[in-house]
């Protein structure tokens, strides 16, 4: 990742660098998943499981691309954080279309699970040991793409999980 950041034009802002890195990470994940699927043409029984795990695997590949200097354990925590953040974001979008009480109840339960996963992973990822291993650009990516949540609690109006956001 450092080679990519170093080769990027100096005129790019941090946000532009982060956006470019996130695109490259997503492309890396897609290529990795394509390679994995192409490597299993005869394993039709395993395909449903692979497809069910696609998002988790793709998140892990993105994290590996963005944070190659971290340990496997730290990257697994970042993958969990990214998955929970994306789940919360999807739940926020889905909530607008729910009408039936049973759907709302199921949604609230799933959302609560994502919130718990997010808070737990966030606490682990933001420890000084892990942060100390990251470059400045990696820390900005972490802040912008992993730690920020674009939602608020209905009751308080406060951002969930990050009061500074």
DRENDO-1510 file (C-alpha; in Angstrom, 1 decimal, always signed):
<recs>
REC; n; res; u; v; w
REC; 1; UNK; +0.0; +0.0; +0.0 .
REC; 2; UNK; +2.8; +2.4; +0.8 .
REC; 3; UNK; +4.1; +2.1; -2.8 .
REC; 4; UNK; +0.7; +3.0; -4.1 .
REC; 5; UNK; +0.4; +6.0; -1.8 .
REC; 6; UNK; +3.9; +7.1; -2.7 .
REC; 7; UNK; +3.3; +6.9; -6.4 .
REC; 8; UNK; +0.0; +8.9; -6.2 .
REC; 9; UNK; +0.3; +12.5; -7.3 .
REC; 10; UNK; +1.1; +14.8; -4.4 .
REC; 11; UNK; -1.7; +17.1; -5.4 .
REC; 12; UNK; -4.3; +14.6; -4.2 .
REC; 13; UNK; -6.1; +15.4; -1.0 .
REC; 14; UNK; -6.3; +12.8; +1.8 .
REC; 15; UNK; -10.0; +12.2; +0.8 .
REC; 16; UNK; -9.0; +11.6; -2.8 .
REC; 17; UNK; -6.2; +9.2; -1.7 .
REC; 18; UNK; -8.6; +7.4; +0.6 .
REC; 19; UNK; -11.2; +7.1; -2.2 .
REC; 20; UNK; -8.6; +5.8; -4.6 .
REC; 21; UNK; -7.3; +3.3; -2.1 .
REC; 22; UNK; -10.8; +2.1; -1.3 .
REC; 23; UNK; -11.5; +1.5; -5.0 .
REC; 24; UNK; -8.3; -0.4; -5.4 .
REC; 25; UNK; -9.1; -2.5; -2.3 .
REC; 26; UNK; -12.5; -3.3; -3.7 .
REC; 27; UNK; -11.0; -4.3; -7.1 .
REC; 28; UNK; -8.4; -6.4; -5.3 .
REC; 29; UNK; -11.2; -8.2; -3.4 .
REC; 30; UNK; -13.2; -8.8; -6.5 .
REC; 31; UNK; -10.2; -10.3; -8.3 .
REC; 32; UNK; -9.4; -12.5; -5.3 .
REC; 33; UNK; -13.0; -13.7; -5.2 .
REC; 34; UNK; -13.0; -14.4; -8.9 .
REC; 35; UNK; -9.8; -16.4; -8.5 .
REC; 36; UNK; -11.2; -18.3; -5.6 .
REC; 37; UNK; -14.4; -19.2; -7.5 .
REC; 38; UNK; -12.6; -20.0; -10.7 .
REC; 39; UNK; -10.3; -22.3; -8.7 .
REC; 40; UNK; -13.4; -24.4; -7.6 .
REC; 41; UNK; -15.2; -25.2; -10.8 .
REC; 42; UNK; -15.8; -28.9; -9.7 .
REC; 43; UNK; -16.9; -28.1; -6.2 .
REC; 44; UNK; -20.5; -27.4; -6.8 .
REC; 45; UNK; -21.5; -28.5; -3.2 .
REC; 46; UNK; -19.2; -25.8; -1.7 .
REC; 47; UNK; -20.4; -23.0; -3.9 .
REC; 48; UNK; -23.5; -22.0; -1.9 .
REC; 49; UNK; -21.3; -21.8; +1.2 .
REC; 50; UNK; -18.8; -19.7; -0.6 .
REC; 51; UNK; -21.4; -17.4; -2.0 .
REC; 52; UNK; -22.9; -17.0; +1.5 .
REC; 53; UNK; -19.5; -16.1; +2.8 .
REC; 54; UNK; -18.7; -13.8; -0.1 .
REC; 55; UNK; -19.2; -10.5; +1.8 .
REC; 56; UNK; -17.0; -11.6; +4.7 .
REC; 57; UNK; -14.3; -12.9; +2.4 .
REC; 58; UNK; -14.4; -9.7; +0.3 .
REC; 59; UNK; -14.2; -7.5; +3.4 .
REC; 60; UNK; -11.2; -9.5; +4.5 .
REC; 61; UNK; -9.5; -9.1; +1.2 .
REC; 62; UNK; -10.1; -5.3; +1.3 .
REC; 63; UNK; -8.7; -5.1; +4.8 .
REC; 64; UNK; -5.6; -7.2; +3.8 .
REC; 65; UNK; -5.0; -4.8; +0.9 .
REC; 66; UNK; -5.4; -1.7; +3.0 .
REC; 67; UNK; -3.5; -2.9; +6.1 .
REC; 68; UNK; -0.9; -5.4; +5.0 .
REC; 69; UNK; +1.4; -4.4; +7.8 .
REC; 70; UNK; -1.0; -5.5; +10.6 .
REC; 71; UNK; -1.1; -8.9; +12.1 .
REC; 72; UNK; -3.7; -11.5; +11.0 .
REC; 73; UNK; -5.6; -10.9; +14.3 .
REC; 74; UNK; -5.7; -7.2; +13.8 .
REC; 75; UNK; -6.9; -7.5; +10.2 .
REC; 76; UNK; -9.6; -10.0; +11.3 .
REC; 77; UNK; -10.8; -7.3; +13.8 .
REC; 78; UNK; -10.8; -4.7; +11.1 .
REC; 79; UNK; -12.7; -7.1; +8.8 .
REC; 80; UNK; -15.3; -7.6; +11.6 .
REC; 81; UNK; -15.5; -3.8; +12.1 .
REC; 82; UNK; -16.0; -3.2; +8.4 .
REC; 83; UNK; -18.7; -5.9; +8.1 .
REC; 84; UNK; -20.6; -4.6; +11.1 .
REC; 85; UNK; -20.3; -1.0; +9.8 .
REC; 86; UNK; -21.7; -2.0; +6.4 .
REC; 87; UNK; -24.4; -4.1; +8.1 .
REC; 88; UNK; -25.5; -1.0; +10.1 .
REC; 89; UNK; -25.5; +1.1; +7.0 .
REC; 90; UNK; -27.6; -1.4; +5.1 .
REC; 91; UNK; -30.0; -1.7; +8.1 .
REC; 92; UNK; -30.4; +2.0; +8.2 .
REC; 93; UNK; -31.4; +2.0; +4.5 .
REC; 94; UNK; -33.7; -1.0; +4.9 .
REC; 95; UNK; -35.5; +0.6; +7.9 .
REC; 96; UNK; -37.1; +3.2; +5.7 .
REC; 97; UNK; -39.1; +0.5; +3.8 .
REC; 98; UNK; -40.4; -1.6; +6.7 .
REC; 99; UNK; -44.1; -1.5; +7.4 .
REC; 100; UNK; -45.1; -4.7; +9.2 .
REC; 101; UNK; -44.5; -5.0; +12.9 .
REC; 102; UNK; -42.8; -8.4; +12.5 .
REC; 103; UNK; -40.4; -7.0; +9.9 .
REC; 104; UNK; -39.6; -4.1; +12.2 .
REC; 105; UNK; -39.0; -6.4; +15.1 .
REC; 106; UNK; -36.7; -8.7; +13.1 .
REC; 107; UNK; -34.9; -5.6; +11.7 .
REC; 108; UNK; -34.3; -4.2; +15.2 .
REC; 109; UNK; -32.9; -7.5; +16.4 .
REC; 110; UNK; -30.5; -7.7; +13.5 .
REC; 111; UNK; -29.5; -4.1; +13.9 .
REC; 112; UNK; -28.8; -4.6; +17.6 .
REC; 113; UNK; -26.5; -7.5; +16.7 .
REC; 114; UNK; -24.6; -5.3; +14.2 .
REC; 115; UNK; -24.3; -2.5; +16.8 .
REC; 116; UNK; -22.9; -4.9; +19.4 .
REC; 117; UNK; -20.4; -6.3; +16.9 .
REC; 118; UNK; -19.4; -2.8; +15.8 .
REC; 119; UNK; -18.8; -1.5; +19.3 .
REC; 120; UNK; -16.8; -4.6; +20.3 .
REC; 121; UNK; -14.6; -4.6; +17.2 .
REC; 122; UNK; -14.2; -0.8; +17.4 .
REC; 123; UNK; -12.9; -1.1; +21.0 .
REC; 124; UNK; -10.3; -3.7; +19.9 .
REC; 125; UNK; -9.2; -1.9; +16.8 .
REC; 126; UNK; -8.6; +1.5; +18.4 .
REC; 127; UNK; -6.1; +0.3; +20.9 .
REC; 128; UNK; -2.7; +2.2; +20.9 .
REC; 129; UNK; -0.8; -0.9; +19.8 .
REC; 130; UNK; -2.8; -1.3; +16.6 .
REC; 131; UNK; -2.9; +2.4; +15.9 .
REC; 132; UNK; +0.8; +2.7; +16.4 .
REC; 133; UNK; +1.5; +0.2; +13.5 .
REC; 134; UNK; -0.5; +2.2; +11.0 .
REC; 135; UNK; +0.7; +4.9; +8.6 .
REC; 136; UNK; -0.9; +8.3; +8.7 .
REC; 137; UNK; -2.9; +7.4; +5.6 .
REC; 138; UNK; -4.0; +4.1; +7.1 .
REC; 139; UNK; -5.2; +6.0; +10.2 .
REC; 140; UNK; -7.2; +8.3; +8.0 .
REC; 141; UNK; -8.7; +5.4; +6.2 .
REC; 142; UNK; -9.6; +3.8; +9.5 .
REC; 143; UNK; -11.3; +7.0; +10.7 .
REC; 144; UNK; -13.2; +7.7; +7.5 .
REC; 145; UNK; -14.1; +4.2; +6.2 .
REC; 146; UNK; -14.3; +2.1; +9.4 .
REC; 147; UNK; -15.0; +4.2; +12.4 .
REC; 148; UNK; -17.5; +6.8; +11.2 .
REC; 149; UNK; -21.2; +6.0; +11.1 .
REC; 150; UNK; -23.6; +8.1; +9.1 .
REC; 151; UNK; -26.5; +7.5; +11.4 .
REC; 152; UNK; -28.0; +8.7; +14.7 .
REC; 153; UNK; -30.0; +7.0; +17.4 .
REC; 154; UNK; -33.7; +7.9; +17.3 .
REC; 155; UNK; -33.9; +8.6; +21.0 .
REC; 156; UNK; -30.9; +10.9; +21.5 .
REC; 157; UNK; -30.0; +12.3; +18.1 .
REC; 158; UNK; -26.4; +11.3; +19.0 .
REC; 159; UNK; -24.3; +9.3; +16.6 .
REC; 160; UNK; -24.1; +5.7; +17.5 .
REC; 161; UNK; -20.7; +4.4; +18.6 .
REC; 162; UNK; -18.8; +7.6; +17.9 .
REC; 163; UNK; -19.7; +10.8; +19.7 .
REC; 164; UNK; -17.2; +12.8; +17.8 .
REC; 165; UNK; -18.7; +12.0; +14.4 .
</recs>
